[in-house]
């Protein structure tokens, strides 16, 4: 297989970074992985993907690094770490970036780029990536993929003008398509982030609060009604912020979730592993944006406050 001259770095080789990095590497791209606690396992055994879509796949040996100083300068950097670690990742991103590199945040939530942008060199291009995928990590270097896999890109900021920024997003989407994954370049990143929150806000938080996966949440009339009500609040918040979403979108998301295999969202796994929950990006930022636009989201605020309590207690144990 011919290796692409484009060099791709993955910072945060968990479920998301591991999945997309492995798929890109198997497609022939020159992919380098920066790891922390899982470095020894991946360096020795490689990455393994147990996918209900693509089958059992492996990548060995892996171009794995424990120290960012050893990572060669990369043209694209995929950031798969949680938003809670963005501030500490900024120096690593700057060190790993080739001149004019494109930094793609594969993260959930709202305003994640705004928080990282001031910490990065002005010459770097910053993009947001929305991953539509059911995936989690079951062991060091082992990724379980249940369904989906699309990633949609949008240009956020950097030295490129509007048209050039869209072209960079198209370039990034083309990389993923060459790896056999659905990918499109989005013209309006914030609009797309609000749209993804319609699913992320109810299912992430309620999976933790009610200790349930998607199948149980959808099977119960009360939890399903609560999900629908929370989705409607996200829709109202998005509209107040200038992002009118299709009226039938919540119903489409409910139907799509019913067709999915039972899935525990990423926040559930963070809670189970006693990692900090991504409350700022998924709850605090949308609530603040909607409030500034004059719209209250009381159910989401109640969910946010309950999750804050749970998170604080979990971190104190």
ZATOR-809949 format. One record per residue (C-alpha): x, y, z; residue in three letters; residue number from 1. Coordinates in pm, 1 decimal. Last residue first. Example, Ala and Ser with C-alpha at 12.3 -4.5 7.8 and 13.67 -1.06 7.14 Angstrom:
BEGIN
        x        y        z resn resi
   1367.0   -106.0    714.0  SER    2
   1230.0   -450.0    780.0  ALA    1
% end
This chain:
BEGIN
        x        y        z resn resi
  -1354.0    920.3   4605.2  UNK  317
  -1346.1   1297.9   4558.2  UNK  316
  -1368.7   1280.9   4177.7  UNK  315
  -1692.4   1081.4   4193.2  UNK  314
  -1847.6   1318.0   4447.1  UNK  313
  -1766.3   1620.3   4232.3  UNK  312
  -1892.7   1447.2   3917.6  UNK  311
  -2221.1   1340.6   4075.4  UNK  310
  -2288.8   1688.6   4211.0  UNK  309
  -2199.9   1853.1   3879.7  UNK  308
  -2415.0   1596.7   3700.7  UNK  307
  -2718.4   1694.0   3907.7  UNK  306
  -2653.7   2060.7   3833.0  UNK  305
  -2624.1   1997.0   3457.8  UNK  304
  -2941.5   1787.6   3450.0  UNK  303
  -3134.1   2064.9   3626.6  UNK  302
  -2988.8   2319.8   3382.6  UNK  301
  -3090.0   2100.7   3089.5  UNK  300
  -3444.1   2078.3   3220.5  UNK  299
  -3456.3   2453.7   3279.1  UNK  298
  -3333.4   2569.8   2935.0  UNK  297
  -3381.6   2946.3   2956.0  UNK  296
  -3370.5   3166.4   2647.2  UNK  295
  -3265.7   3533.0   2638.9  UNK  294
  -2976.2   3510.2   2391.4  UNK  293
  -2722.0   3535.7   2673.8  UNK  292
  -2912.2   3254.5   2846.2  UNK  291
  -2883.2   3038.0   2533.0  UNK  290
  -2507.4   3091.4   2512.0  UNK  289
  -2458.6   3025.4   2884.4  UNK  288
  -2663.5   2705.6   2875.5  UNK  287
  -2480.7   2585.8   2563.1  UNK  286
  -2139.2   2652.2   2726.0  UNK  285
  -2219.2   2494.9   3063.5  UNK  284
  -2374.3   2173.2   2930.6  UNK  283
  -2170.7   1985.1   2667.5  UNK  282
  -1846.6   2184.2   2669.3  UNK  281
  -1825.2   2270.4   3037.8  UNK  280
  -1970.1   1942.0   3164.7  UNK  279
  -1716.5   1712.4   3001.5  UNK  278
  -1706.4   1476.8   3300.6  UNK  277
  -1380.1   1435.9   3489.4  UNK  276
  -1247.9   1077.0   3476.2  UNK  275
  -1363.9    833.3   3739.2  UNK  274
  -1342.2    535.8   3499.1  UNK  273
  -1718.1    471.6   3529.4  UNK  272
  -1789.0    845.1   3497.9  UNK  271
  -1578.0    879.0   3183.5  UNK  270
  -1741.5    566.0   3041.1  UNK  269
  -2087.6    713.8   3099.9  UNK  268
  -1977.3   1042.7   2947.1  UNK  267
  -1871.0    859.4   2630.5  UNK  266
  -2217.9    725.0   2562.1  UNK  265
  -2324.0    368.5   2656.4  UNK  264
  -2480.3    210.9   2350.4  UNK  263
  -2741.8    -56.6   2287.0  UNK  262
  -2730.4   -119.8   1913.8  UNK  261
  -2875.0    165.2   1708.5  UNK  260
  -3220.1    149.8   1546.3  UNK  259
  -3394.0    313.7   1842.3  UNK  258
  -3127.3    584.4   1838.7  UNK  257
  -3208.5    667.4   1475.6  UNK  256
  -3577.9    702.9   1557.5  UNK  255
  -3508.4    937.1   1847.8  UNK  254
  -3266.6   1138.8   1634.7  UNK  253
  -3521.8   1171.6   1353.7  UNK  252
  -3785.5   1286.1   1600.6  UNK  251
  -3543.6   1548.0   1735.0  UNK  250
  -3464.1   1669.1   1378.0  UNK  249
  -3821.5   1715.0   1259.0  UNK  248
  -3825.7   2092.2   1298.3  UNK  247
  -3497.9   2134.1   1110.2  UNK  246
  -3250.8   2345.9   1311.8  UNK  245
  -3257.9   2724.6   1335.2  UNK  244
  -2912.6   2837.2   1442.0  UNK  243
  -2925.2   3206.2   1533.3  UNK  242
  -2847.3   3177.2   1903.3  UNK  241
  -3216.5   3179.3   1993.2  UNK  240
  -3270.6   2897.3   1744.5  UNK  239
  -2998.3   2685.4   1907.3  UNK  238
  -3146.0   2738.2   2252.2  UNK  237
  -3492.9   2640.0   2129.4  UNK  236
  -3358.7   2323.4   1962.8  UNK  235
  -3164.2   2235.7   2276.2  UNK  234
  -3484.9   2277.0   2478.2  UNK  233
  -3672.7   2050.2   2237.2  UNK  232
  -3406.1   1783.2   2280.0  UNK  231
  -3451.2   1803.3   2656.5  UNK  230
  -3824.7   1742.5   2614.3  UNK  229
  -3763.0   1444.8   2384.7  UNK  228
  -3516.3   1290.8   2629.4  UNK  227
  -3762.9   1341.4   2914.8  UNK  226
  -4038.3   1169.3   2717.9  UNK  225
  -3803.4    876.6   2649.7  UNK  224
  -3712.4    856.6   3016.9  UNK  223
  -4080.2    842.3   3116.3  UNK  222
  -4190.7    597.8   2846.1  UNK  221
  -3911.5    348.5   2917.8  UNK  220
  -3771.9    156.0   2620.3  UNK  219
  -3563.6    447.3   2487.4  UNK  218
  -3357.2    487.3   2803.0  UNK  217
  -3314.5    110.6   2832.3  UNK  216
  -3182.4     85.4   2475.5  UNK  215
  -2961.5    393.7   2504.3  UNK  214
  -2760.7    270.5   2798.6  UNK  213
  -2853.1    317.5   3162.3  UNK  212
  -2714.9    436.2   3495.3  UNK  211
  -2998.9    690.7   3533.2  UNK  210
  -2780.9    997.1   3601.8  UNK  209
  -2486.7    872.9   3398.6  UNK  208
  -2681.7    765.3   3088.7  UNK  207
  -2902.6   1070.0   3143.6  UNK  206
  -2609.5   1306.6   3096.7  UNK  205
  -2473.5   1162.0   2774.8  UNK  204
  -2813.4   1084.1   2621.7  UNK  203
  -2984.8   1418.3   2679.4  UNK  202
  -2711.0   1666.9   2583.7  UNK  201
  -2539.9   1458.6   2315.1  UNK  200
  -2836.0   1404.7   2084.5  UNK  199
  -2955.5   1763.6   2030.6  UNK  198
  -2596.2   1868.4   2097.8  UNK  197
  -2506.7   1740.5   1750.6  UNK  196
  -2721.8   2013.2   1594.3  UNK  195
  -2568.3   2282.3   1810.8  UNK  194
  -2221.8   2172.9   1692.8  UNK  193
  -2338.3   2178.4   1330.4  UNK  192
  -2454.8   2539.9   1359.7  UNK  191
  -2124.3   2630.3   1525.2  UNK  190
  -1927.4   2475.4   1236.1  UNK  189
  -2108.2   2645.2    947.3  UNK  188
  -1983.9   2546.2    597.3  UNK  187
  -1944.0   2178.8    686.2  UNK  186
  -1690.8   1963.3    502.4  UNK  185
  -1816.8   1607.7    463.2  UNK  184
  -1698.8   1265.9    578.9  UNK  183
  -1823.9    909.2    545.1  UNK  182
  -1534.9    674.0    611.6  UNK  181
  -1350.2    446.3    369.4  UNK  180
  -1000.7    567.8    460.7  UNK  179
   -991.3    777.0    142.6  UNK  178
  -1311.4    938.7    271.4  UNK  177
  -1125.9   1035.4    588.2  UNK  176
   -851.6   1214.5    396.2  UNK  175
  -1107.7   1381.9    167.8  UNK  174
  -1279.7   1535.4    469.7  UNK  173
   -952.9   1703.7    563.5  UNK  172
   -906.2   1855.1    220.5  UNK  171
  -1267.7   1973.9    219.5  UNK  170
  -1206.0   2145.5    553.8  UNK  169
   -898.0   2309.9    401.3  UNK  168
  -1107.6   2425.5    105.0  UNK  167
  -1363.6   2574.3    343.8  UNK  166
  -1085.6   2768.6    509.4  UNK  165
   -962.8   2894.5    172.3  UNK  164
  -1309.2   3026.9     92.9  UNK  163
  -1338.8   3202.0    430.0  UNK  162
   -984.6   3339.5    450.4  UNK  161
   -707.1   3120.5    587.9  UNK  160
   -468.5   3239.6    862.8  UNK  159
   -652.3   3058.9   1140.8  UNK  158
  -1002.8   2995.4   1260.3  UNK  157
  -1293.7   2752.5   1275.0  UNK  156
  -1303.2   2537.6    962.5  UNK  155
  -1567.6   2263.0    976.1  UNK  154
  -1532.8   1887.9    952.5  UNK  153
  -1783.1   1600.9    960.1  UNK  152
  -1680.0   1254.4   1080.5  UNK  151
  -1884.2    944.3    999.0  UNK  150
  -1824.2    620.8   1190.2  UNK  149
  -2157.2    439.9   1242.8  UNK  148
  -2191.5    137.7   1472.1  UNK  147
  -2050.2    -82.7   1749.3  UNK  146
  -1675.4    -15.8   1746.1  UNK  145
  -1477.6   -160.1   2037.5  UNK  144
  -1119.8    -32.8   2061.8  UNK  143
   -822.9   -215.4   2217.2  UNK  142
   -493.4    -27.9   2269.9  UNK  141
   -521.6    -42.9   2647.9  UNK  140
   -850.5   -221.1   2721.3  UNK  139
  -1220.1   -184.2   2632.4  UNK  138
  -1206.8    152.0   2452.9  UNK  137
  -1536.5    288.0   2325.0  UNK  136
  -1715.8    345.4   1995.5  UNK  135
  -2058.2    438.8   1866.1  UNK  134
  -1992.4    697.4   1594.7  UNK  133
  -2103.8   1030.0   1455.0  UNK  132
  -1785.0   1227.4   1511.4  UNK  131
  -1805.8   1604.6   1478.0  UNK  130
  -1474.0   1764.9   1384.1  UNK  129
  -1374.1   2122.4   1453.8  UNK  128
  -1093.8   2297.7   1271.8  UNK  127
   -802.9   2518.0   1376.6  UNK  126
   -539.0   2632.2   1125.9  UNK  125
   -202.4   2710.2   1284.2  UNK  124
    -22.7   3036.4   1209.4  UNK  123
   -174.7   3213.8   1509.8  UNK  122
     12.5   2987.4   1751.1  UNK  121
   -223.1   2807.3   1990.9  UNK  120
   -344.5   2899.9   2339.9  UNK  119
   -588.4   3167.7   2221.8  UNK  118
   -762.8   2907.7   1998.4  UNK  117
   -820.1   2643.1   2268.6  UNK  116
  -1121.9   2790.3   2446.8  UNK  115
  -1287.4   2919.6   2131.2  UNK  114
  -1239.2   2580.2   1964.2  UNK  113
  -1439.4   2405.3   2237.7  UNK  112
  -1723.2   2655.7   2198.5  UNK  111
  -1996.0   2390.4   2211.3  UNK  110
  -1976.4   2021.2   2286.7  UNK  109
  -1815.5   1705.5   2153.3  UNK  108
  -1458.2   1660.0   2038.3  UNK  107
  -1257.0   1552.1   1736.7  UNK  106
  -1059.1   1877.5   1736.4  UNK  105
   -871.7   1905.6   1406.0  UNK  104
   -545.0   2101.3   1399.3  UNK  103
   -419.0   2189.0   1050.1  UNK  102
    -49.0   2263.7   1024.8  UNK  101
     88.0   2588.4    883.6  UNK  100
    443.8   2503.1    985.5  UNK   99
    449.4   2144.0   1116.9  UNK   98
    265.9   2090.4   1444.1  UNK   97
    395.3   1858.9   1717.0  UNK   96
    528.6   2132.5   1947.9  UNK   95
    219.5   2353.1   1912.3  UNK   94
     -9.3   2058.1   1978.2  UNK   93
    191.0   1953.9   2284.0  UNK   92
    181.1   2310.1   2421.1  UNK   91
   -201.3   2317.0   2376.0  UNK   90
   -262.4   1978.3   2539.9  UNK   89
   -264.9   2116.3   2893.9  UNK   88
   -541.2   2361.0   2807.3  UNK   87
   -739.1   2101.0   2610.8  UNK   86
   -757.6   1844.6   2893.9  UNK   85
  -1126.9   1877.8   2987.6  UNK   84
  -1217.7   1873.4   2618.0  UNK   83
  -1142.4   1500.7   2611.6  UNK   82
   -858.0   1373.0   2395.2  UNK   81
   -907.6   1289.3   2026.6  UNK   80
   -702.5   1574.3   1883.8  UNK   79
   -619.4   1496.5   1521.8  UNK   78
   -310.7   1685.3   1406.3  UNK   77
   -258.2   1735.1   1034.3  UNK   76
     68.8   1838.9    868.7  UNK   75
    275.9   1674.6   1142.4  UNK   74
    623.5   1758.8   1269.7  UNK   73
    793.9   1433.3   1381.6  UNK   72
    706.1   1307.1   1731.1  UNK   71
   1014.0   1255.3   1949.6  UNK   70
    968.8   1583.5   2139.6  UNK   69
    607.0   1483.0   2202.2  UNK   68
    731.7   1213.3   2438.9  UNK   67
    550.2    879.9   2467.7  UNK   66
    553.2    803.2   2097.2  UNK   65
    388.4    537.2   1882.1  UNK   64
    438.7    464.8   1512.8  UNK   63
    239.1    143.5   1548.5  UNK   62
    371.3   -198.3   1452.5  UNK   61
    115.9   -326.6   1422.0  UNK   60
   -230.9   -202.8   1329.3  UNK   59
   -517.5   -444.9   1370.0  UNK   58
   -863.9   -503.1   1232.8  UNK   57
  -1149.1   -730.7   1338.4  UNK   56
  -1456.7   -658.4   1127.4  UNK   55
  -1537.9   -333.8    948.5  UNK   54
  -1892.1   -263.6   1075.0  UNK   53
  -1921.7   -463.4   1398.5  UNK   52
  -1568.3   -347.1   1471.9  UNK   51
  -1313.7   -497.2   1707.5  UNK   50
  -1018.3   -266.3   1650.5  UNK   49
   -672.4   -354.8   1778.5  UNK   48
   -378.2   -116.9   1812.8  UNK   47
    -18.7   -234.9   1845.4  UNK   46
    105.2   -503.1   2086.1  UNK   45
    436.1   -370.2   2219.6  UNK   44
    418.2      1.4   2139.9  UNK   43
     44.4     -2.6   2213.5  UNK   42
     85.9   -160.2   2557.3  UNK   41
    383.1     57.4   2654.0  UNK   40
    216.7    381.2   2538.7  UNK   39
   -115.6    324.2   2713.7  UNK   38
    -54.7    566.4   3002.2  UNK   37
     54.2    852.6   2775.2  UNK   36
     23.2    825.6   2400.2  UNK   35
    118.0   1026.8   2091.3  UNK   34
     33.2    838.0   1770.7  UNK   33
    192.0    892.9   1428.8  UNK   32
      7.9    830.7   1100.8  UNK   31
    164.6    822.6    753.0  UNK   30
   -145.5    745.4    548.5  UNK   29
   -185.7    412.9    370.5  UNK   28
   -554.3    333.5    424.9  UNK   27
   -456.8    119.8    725.2  UNK   26
   -304.0    431.4    880.6  UNK   25
   -623.0    632.4    826.5  UNK   24
   -839.9    360.2    982.5  UNK   23
   -603.3    325.7   1278.8  UNK   22
   -595.2    700.1   1339.6  UNK   21
   -973.5    724.6   1318.3  UNK   20
  -1032.7    446.4   1568.5  UNK   19
   -746.1    527.9   1803.6  UNK   18
   -828.0    896.7   1819.2  UNK   17
  -1191.9    824.2   1900.1  UNK   16
  -1144.7    533.2   2142.5  UNK   15
   -833.0    669.4   2309.3  UNK   14
   -520.0    783.2   2130.7  UNK   13
   -518.1   1142.8   2252.9  UNK   12
   -297.7   1336.7   2015.9  UNK   11
   -297.4   1172.2   1674.4  UNK   10
    -45.4   1301.2   1419.8  UNK    9
    -91.9   1287.5   1044.5  UNK    8
    184.8   1322.2    785.6  UNK    7
     66.5   1379.6    429.0  UNK    6
    310.0   1212.2    187.0  UNK    5
     59.3    928.2    153.5  UNK    4
    194.4    576.2    193.6  UNK    3
    136.9    341.5    -97.4  UNK    2
      0.0      0.0      0.0  UNK    1
% end
